[in-house]
Amino acid sequence: MSTVQVEKWDSVPLAPADPIYKLTYAYKDDPFPKKVNLGVGAYRDDSNKPWVLPVVKKATDIVLNDPALDHEYLPITGLPDFTSAAARLVLGPDSPALLEGRVSSVQTISGTGANHVGALFLSRFYRWDEGAPRVAYVSDPTWVNHFQIFRGVGVPLETYPYYDAATIGLAFDRYLAFIKAAPPRSVFVVHACAHNPTGVDPTREQWAQIADVVLERGHYVFFDSAYQGFASGDLDADAWAVREFVKLGVPLLICQSFAKNAGLYGERVGALHIVSPSPEAAVRVKSQLAILTRSEISSPPAYGARVMALIMNNAELFEEWKRDIKTMAERIIAMRKELHRLLTEELKTPGNWDHIVKQIGMFSFTGISTEQSLTLTEKAHIYLTTNGRISMAGLNSGNIGYFAECLDKVVRGQL
């Protein structure tokens, strides 16, 4: 009598915990009264509370009180009023690609879903040059989830020089040289603004030089735009690089998230836009994106898309949203200035801390070592990633003094 072998999954290895979520759990379990969470990638107000944007509250009331509201499936590629408005938001209403019908847009599960669908599309349809490695290049460092997303669809990632630890700024010369030396038609994953995790962005002049080399080498740019408006407080300013690259004819796609700039973290509102060389190609591209979406989520979630469609398509709500975005961005900028003042003027902390105010967006690379970062967590109950990255949104008027004092002590070796 034969026995049937039942798979018990004994050979499945235990995966390591996600480092960011692990930090959050440790922070929540810590009873220390002055603990500080600088790992979370979500906005907090000056009372360290999640902030629901007033315009989102207003739009939610309108959506929920609409007598025509139902819970039917959205189209496979998403709510048309949302995807078209999202494309205008990042590309600009006068974008040549939009006016010529060359943009294929689909709704995604926030920016992560856009990255995944975009990477999956490239893995199926992008043609790397014969003999060239079938890889995509990401900045060193980059958002850690890029690695799992691309590798999960069979596209290995390699890094290009980006961050200069010596200057705590952009390694621009090495970055540009790498783009020039990469095989023709290589894929480069690029942060549209507010680079995560460093907060270091190219200047407009540097973006222009990058575009020139990308065009010369025939590269493809995979823009990840998670912080439009959230970086500077200006939606148009933060979309400048994307719009300039489109205007110059750089082959590209854009992954777009509304988690940060609308505070819709848990609603997973995002979009993927692929710019094609012709309207006919755009139709073919969208047909394939529909198949990829159908096989994974069938159709995207409706609530967040309806809220954002209403905000982006209503002139009054759109202006209110821009004011809300500015409120968030300006609070973060104020925290940068205050931290810089405390370190340089009040505490006279050794070293140059100008990078705190030169960097942009939610995150800042402090320049401290792994050992110093661990010391801050273990001895001062300040939770940050081991690479020295902090979320500026986690600082507020109640804890910034404590953080600055602890940072000063760890730099001096006194903690």
N, C-alpha and C positions, 0 to 999 in steps of 0.2 A: 504494500500500500504506500503510495507516494505521499509525501507531505508537501504542502504548498508553502513556499517561503514568503512570509509577509514582511514587507519592507518596514522597518521601524525607524528609519532615518538616523541610525546610530552613527553613520559616517558623516553627517552634516556638521561642519565645524561651527563653533560659536562665533558669531560676528562681533567685532568691537562696537561699543556704543558710539553713537554720533557725538563728536566732541562738543558741539555747541549745545545740544540737548542735555548732555551729561553735565555741563557747566550749570545750566538752568536748574536741573534737579538738585544739584549740590547746593546751589544758592537758596533754593526754597527750603531745604532741610536744615539750613544753618540758623541757629537761634541767636547768633550775635546781633545785637541791636543796630550796629553801625555798618552792617554788611552792604556791599555795593555790587550790583550786577552790571558789568560792562561787556558782557558777551552777547547779550540778546540783540538781534537785528530787527528791532521794532521800536517805533517811536514811543516815548514816554513824555508826559507833560512835566511841569516843574514840581509837581507833587509825586512824581514817580508812578503815575497811573496811566494806563492805556487811554488814548484820546480818540473818541469817535468824532470825526469831523462834523461840524454843524451842518454843512451842506449835504453830507451823507444821511444824517438824520432827517433832513427836510425831504430829500429825494426818496428815502425809504417810506415816509408817510404817504407821499404821492403814489408810489408804486403799490403799496398795500391797500390803499383806498380806491384804486382804480376798479370800477365795477366790471371791467372787461378782463381783469386778471384771471389767468388760469394756470394750471400746472402741467400743460402739455409739453412734449419734447420740443426743444429748439431744433432748428435745422442742424444737420451734421456739422457744418462749418461755423455754426454759431449764430447769434442774433445779428442780423444784418445792420441794424441801427448802431449796434455797438462796434462791430468790426470796421465799418466804414469811418466812424468817428475816431476810433483808435488809430487808424491809418493816418487820418488828417492830423491828429495830435502829434504824432512822432515825425511824420514826413513834411507837414505843413500843407495848408489848403491849396497852395499854388505849386506844389511839387510837380515837376514834369512827369515823373513816373505815374502819379495819380491821374493827372490830366490826360495822359496818353493811354490809360487803361492797362498799365504794365505791372500792377501790384496784385498779388494773390494774398488775401488775408483770411485767417481762420482764428476762431476763438480757442483758447487753450486753458489748461489748468495752471493759471498764473504764469510767472516767468519760467519756473521750473518745467512746466509742461511745454512751454514754447521752445525751450532749449532742447527738450527731448524730441519733440516732433521735428524740429529743425535738423537736429543731428541724425535722426532716423531718415529723413528725406535725403540728406546728403549721402548717407551710407547706401541708399538704394540707387540714387540717380546721378550723383556728382562723378565726373570723369577726371580722376587724377591723371597727370601725364604718365605715359608709359615709362616704366623704370623708376618713377618717383615713389617715395613711400606713401602708403595710404594712411596718412595721419592728419590730425589737425593740431595746430599750435596754439597754446594758451600762454598767457603772461605768467611770469614767475615773480610773485605768487599770483594765484587767482582764487575765485570762489571755489571752495573745495568740491562742491557738488558737480562741477564741470567734469571732473575725472570719472565719476561713476556714471554720469549720463552718457558721455561719449563712448566709454568702454563698454557700456551695456548694449550699445547698438553696433558694436564691432568696429569702432573707429578709435584706434589708440591715440593718446595725446602725448605730445612732447611740449616742452616749455621754451619760450623765447625770453631773452633778458628784458626786464622791465624795471624792477626796483633796485635802486642803488643804496645799499645799506650805509655806505660812507657818507653820503649827503642826505640820506633819508628823503630822497626825491627820485626823479625819473632818470633811468640809465638810458637817455635818449640815443646817444651815439651808438651804443651796442645794440639797442632795439632796432634802429634803422639799418644797421649793418646786417643784422640777422635777416630782416625782410628782404634785403637785396640779395643775400646769399642763398635764400631758401629756393628749392626747386620751383620752376614756373608752375602757376596754377595751384599753389599751396593754399590751404584753408587756415585763416587766422581768426581765432576767437578774440574779440575786442570789446572792452567795456565802453559803452557810449558816453558815460559820464560817472563821476563819483566812484572811481575804481574801488572794487571790493577785493582784497581787504585793506589796501594801502591808503586810499583817499588821495592818491597822486594821479593827476590827469595831465596829458599833453596840453600845451598851449595851442591856440588856433594856428599859429605859424607852424608848430610841430605837426599838428594834424595834417596841414596842407602838404608838408614834406612826406609824411607817411602815405598819403593818398597818391602822390606822384610815383613813389616807388611801387606801391601796390598795382597801379595801372601799368607801369613799365614791365612788371614781372607777371602780370596776368593773374594775380592772386584773387582769392575769394574771401570776403570779409563777413564774418558771422558776428553781428552786433548784439550784445546783450545789454538791454536798456531797462534796468530795474529801478532807476532813481530819477527819471525825468521830472524836473520841477523840485524835487526833494533836495537836490544838490545845492543849487544857487537860489532857489525860490522863484525861478523864472522858467516856465515850461519851454519857451522858445530858445532861450540861451542854452539849456541843457540838451537840446536836440540838435545843436549846431553841427556837430561832427557828422551825424547821420545824414542830415540834409545836404551838407557840403559834398559828402561822398556820392550821394545820389545824383546831385547836380553835375558832378564830374564824370559820371558814368561808371563808377566802381561797381562791379558785380557784388551783390550783397543780399543778406536777409537781416531782419530785426526781430529779436525776442523782446516782448514788451510785458511789463508787470504793472499792476495797479495796487499791489500790496502796500508799498510804502507811501506813494503820493496820494492815495485815497484812504489809507488806513484799513484796507479791506484784506487784511492778512489771511483770515480764515475763510474768506469767500472764494479765494483762488481765481481771481479775475486776471486774464492775460490774453495776449494775442501774438500770433506769428505772422509776419509780413515778408513775402519773398518778392523781390523786384526782378522782373524778367526783361529780356531785351525787346520783346514785342508783345502786343495784346494777345496774339495767338498762343505764344508760349505761356503767358499768364493763365490762360484758360486750361491748358494741359497741366500746368503745375497745380492749380487749385483742384483739379479732378483727382490728382494723386494724393494731395493733402486730405481730401475728403475720405479717401479709402483708408489712409493711415489713422485718421481720427475715428472712423467708424469701427475699426478693428480694436481700438483701445478703450474708448469711452462712449462710443455710439453717438452721443450728443452731449454738449457741454452744459454745465449748470446755469440756471437762468437768473437767479436773484441778483447776484453781483453785476451781471452784464446789463440787466435792466436798470439798475441804479446808475451805473456809469454811462449808459446810453442817454439816460435822461439828463444827467449833469453835463455831458459834453455837447448835447444837441440843443440845450436850452440856454440862451444867451445870459439870462440873469443868474442861473445856477452855475454856469461856467465861470462867471466873474467871481462869484462867491467861493468857488473851489480854488481859484487862483489865490484868493486872499487867505484861505485856510492853509494852502501849501506854503505861502510866504510865512505864516505864523510858525509853522514847524521848522522851516529852514532857518529863520531868523533866530529861533531859540537855540538851535544847534550852533549857529555861528557865534552867538553870544557866549555859549559855553566854551567854545574854542578860545575866544578872546580872553575870557576870565581865567581859564587854565593857564594860558600863556602869561598873563599878568602875574598870577600867583607864583609861577615857577621862576620867572625872570626878574620880577621887581621885588616881590615880598620875600620869597624863600631864597632867591639867588641860587637856584639849583645848578650844579655844575653842568656844563654843556650848552649847546645852542638849541633852543626850543622853538625857533621860528617855524619849523615844519608844522607845528600844531595849527597855526593860522594860515599856512600856505595850502595845506591839504583841504579837501572839499568833501562834503557829503556826510553820511552817517558815521563812517569809520575813520579811525586815525591809527597809523602805525607810529607808536611812541618812540621806537628805536631802542627800547630796552631788550635785554637778553632773555632767553628762555628761563634761565635760573632766576633772574629778577622777577619775571612774570609769575613763576611758581611761588616765589617768596611772598609776593603781594597777596596771592590767593591763600596760602597756608598760614601766614602770620597776621595779615591785615584784613582777611575776609573780603578781599576785593577780587571778584571773579572776572577774569579776562582770559583770552586764548594765549597759549604758550609762546606765540610769535610776537607778543607785545601789542596786538591789535586791541583797541578799545572802541566801544560804541559810544559816540559822543551823546547820543540820546539818553544814555544811562546816567549822565551827569546832570545835576540840578543844583539849585542854590543851597539845598540842605546837605549835599554830600561832596560838593566839589572841593571844599576846603580840606576835608578829611583825606580825599583821594590825593590832592596835591601834596599834602604833608607826607603821606605814605610813599608816594612816588619819589619825593625828595630824599627821604630816608633810605629807600632801596638803592637809589643812584649813589648815595654817599656810603653805602655798605653798613648802614646803621639800623636796619630793620631786622 
